[in-house]
């Protein structure tokens, strides 16, 4: 008799937070709901810890992601590494009121071949007051491929429990008091090590793993206290700000994508 052929099921691998201990996963994962291994170019491809790549500049194949939002049907997650080399936030702007146009263009280039089943990101609007004047810009991600987005400074602020969703109240300080960025820390000691993993010289600030290359990654948010600055996540374990035209190849910042995926497209 003939044996029925059963198509093997591949796809992403989800390791939920409650499984971390049993799987020997240790380190700073405060705010992480799951570690997910996923190929953003094809959600059906087999992807797990053994075949994932976290090298700066890698934007295809199996990648590692940190899920920090769960709305019941989708996970929202950020890559554990930058998918571009150093880029400017907006290389031709003299101020931060136009939004991260250059970084978004690089995000689009790096994610062009990503799977169309990824959930299209919502638009992001920045509003703030500077010296009595109101400013605003909106990022319409449909103009940049609708595959991925940048994390916002407000999200980082809320993940780390630093306050509300208000650009005028973003603190320029460490994610947590355990590792301040100025104190020598052991690997994984920072509660939010995952937010600055795979950046240059980050282990002394408590990240889980470091590599040479970028010293951080841009957010979608303007630094509202300084007219020509924008927020980025720094390898010393905190939000910092720099000129929007920053492009120093030795200490610059890249793009680290955020994606949203339907749970039905993952192996759960």
C-alpha positions in Angstrom: 0.0 0.0 0.0 1.1 3.5 -0.6 2.3 5.7 2.2 0.5 9.1 2.3 3.0 11.9 1.8 2.6 14.6 4.4 4.0 18.0 3.5 6.5 19.1 6.2 5.5 22.2 8.1 8.1 24.9 8.3 8.1 28.5 9.3 9.1 30.7 12.2 9.9 29.4 15.7 8.4 31.1 18.8 9.9 30.7 22.2 7.6 32.3 24.7 8.9 34.1 27.8 7.6 31.4 30.1 9.8 28.9 28.2 13.1 30.9 28.6 14.2 29.2 31.8 13.5 25.6 30.6 15.4 26.3 27.4 18.4 27.9 29.3 17.9 31.4 28.0 19.3 33.9 30.4 20.0 37.6 30.2 18.3 41.0 30.1 14.8 40.4 28.5 12.5 42.7 30.6 9.6 43.6 28.4 10.2 40.7 25.9 7.1 38.5 25.4 8.9 36.0 23.1 12.0 35.4 21.1 11.0 34.6 17.5 13.1 33.2 14.7 11.6 34.3 11.4 12.7 34.8 7.8 11.1 38.1 6.8 11.5 37.4 3.1 9.4 34.2 3.4 7.4 33.4 6.5 7.0 29.8 5.5 10.8 29.0 5.5 12.2 26.9 8.3 13.8 29.3 10.8 15.2 28.5 14.3 18.2 29.3 16.5 20.5 27.0 14.5 20.1 28.7 11.2 19.5 32.3 12.2 22.0 35.1 11.5 22.5 38.3 13.6 25.3 40.0 11.7 24.9 43.7 11.0 23.7 44.3 7.5 21.9 40.9 7.3 18.3 41.6 5.9 17.5 38.2 4.4 17.2 34.7 5.6 16.5 33.5 9.1 16.7 36.3 11.7 16.2 36.6 15.4 13.4 38.9 16.7 12.3 40.2 20.1 8.5 40.4 20.4 7.4 43.2 22.8 3.7 43.5 21.9 0.9 40.9 21.6 -2.6 42.0 20.7 -4.0 38.5 20.7 -3.7 37.9 17.0 -0.4 39.5 16.1 3.1 39.9 17.5 5.1 43.2 17.1 8.8 42.6 17.2 12.2 44.2 16.7 15.2 42.6 15.1 18.2 41.8 17.3 20.5 43.5 14.9 20.8 46.4 12.5 19.9 45.6 8.9 21.9 48.5 7.4 25.3 50.1 7.9 25.5 53.7 9.1 22.9 56.0 7.8 21.8 59.6 8.4 18.3 60.3 9.9 17.8 63.0 7.2 21.0 63.8 5.4 19.9 67.0 3.7 17.8 68.6 6.5 19.0 71.4 8.8 16.4 70.6 11.4 14.3 67.7 12.7 10.9 68.8 11.6 10.8 66.7 8.4 11.1 63.3 9.9 13.7 60.6 9.3 13.5 60.6 5.5 17.0 59.2 4.8 16.6 56.4 7.4 13.2 55.5 5.9 14.6 55.3 2.4 17.3 52.9 3.6 14.7 50.9 5.5 12.7 50.6 2.2 15.7 49.4 0.3 16.6 46.8 2.9 13.1 45.4 3.1 11.9 45.5 -0.6 12.0 41.7 -0.9 10.2 41.0 2.4 7.1 38.9 2.6 3.8 40.7 1.7 2.1 38.8 4.5 3.8 41.0 7.1 1.1 43.3 8.6 1.4 46.8 7.2 2.6 49.3 9.9 0.4 52.1 11.1 1.5 55.7 10.4 3.4 57.5 13.0 2.9 61.2 14.0 5.4 63.2 16.0 4.1 66.3 17.8 6.0 68.6 20.1 6.5 72.2 21.2 9.9 73.9 20.9 10.4 77.5 22.2 6.7 78.1 22.1 6.1 76.9 18.6 4.3 73.7 17.6 5.8 71.2 15.3 4.6 68.0 13.7 5.4 65.4 11.0 3.7 62.2 10.0 5.4 59.0 8.6 3.2 57.2 6.1 4.8 53.8 5.9 2.8 52.9 2.8 5.2 55.2 1.0 8.1 53.1 2.2 7.0 49.6 1.2 4.6 48.8 4.1 6.9 45.9 5.2 8.6 47.3 8.4 8.9 50.5 10.4 11.2 52.2 12.9 10.6 52.0 16.6 9.7 55.3 18.2 11.3 57.0 21.2 7.9 56.9 22.9 7.8 53.1 22.6 11.3 52.8 24.1 10.2 55.2 26.9 7.1 53.1 27.7 8.9 49.7 27.4 11.4 50.9 30.0 8.7 52.4 32.2 10.0 55.9 31.9 6.8 57.7 31.4 4.0 58.5 29.0 3.7 58.7 25.3 4.9 62.3 25.0 7.9 63.5 23.1 8.3 66.4 25.4 8.9 64.1 28.3 11.4 61.6 26.9 14.3 61.3 29.4 17.9 61.3 28.1 19.0 58.5 30.5 19.5 54.8 30.8 16.8 52.2 30.4 17.3 51.0 33.9 19.3 51.8 37.0 21.0 48.4 37.1 23.3 49.4 34.3 23.5 53.2 33.8 25.8 53.2 30.8 28.6 54.6 32.9 28.9 51.6 35.2 30.8 48.5 34.2 28.3 45.6 34.0 28.3 41.9 33.3 26.9 40.5 30.1 23.1 40.4 30.3 22.9 42.4 33.5 20.9 45.2 32.0 17.2 44.4 32.2 16.7 45.8 28.7 19.8 44.3 27.1 17.8 43.2 24.1 17.2 46.8 23.1 20.9 47.4 22.4 22.2 43.9 21.6 24.6 43.5 18.7 26.1 47.0 18.9 29.7 48.0 19.4 31.2 47.7 22.9 27.8 47.1 24.5 28.7 44.2 26.9 30.3 46.6 29.4 26.8 48.2 29.6 25.1 44.9 30.1 23.9 43.8 26.7 23.5 40.1 25.9 25.9 40.0 22.9 28.0 42.6 21.1 29.6 42.9 17.7 31.6 45.5 15.8 29.9 48.0 13.6 27.1 50.4 14.5 26.9 52.1 17.9 23.2 52.1 17.9 20.1 52.6 15.7 17.7 55.5 14.9 14.2 55.8 16.2 11.4 57.6 14.2 11.4 60.4 16.7 12.8 63.9 16.8 14.7 65.1 19.9 12.5 68.0 20.8 14.9 69.9 23.0 17.4 70.5 20.2 16.2 71.7 16.8 18.6 69.6 14.7 18.7 66.3 16.7 16.9 63.0 16.7 16.7 60.1 19.1 18.6 56.8 18.7 19.2 53.8 20.9 22.8 53.9 22.1 25.2 50.9 22.7 25.8 52.1 26.3 22.2 51.2 27.1 20.1 54.4 26.8 18.3 56.7 24.5 20.6 59.4 23.2 20.4 62.1 20.5 22.6 63.3 17.7 22.4 65.5 14.6 20.0 64.3 12.1 22.7 64.4 9.4 25.1 62.2 11.5 27.0 59.8 9.2 30.3 59.0 11.0 31.2 55.6 9.6 33.2 54.8 12.8 30.5 55.5 15.4 27.2 55.9 13.5 23.8 54.5 13.7 21.9 52.2 11.5 18.4 50.9 10.9 16.8 48.2 13.1 13.4 47.2 11.8 10.1 46.6 13.6 7.6 44.2 12.0 4.2 42.9 12.9 3.3 39.3 12.1 0.0 37.4 12.3 0.2 34.6 14.8 -1.5 32.4 12.2 1.6 32.8 10.1 3.9 31.4 12.8 4.4 27.9 14.2 2.9 28.2 17.6 
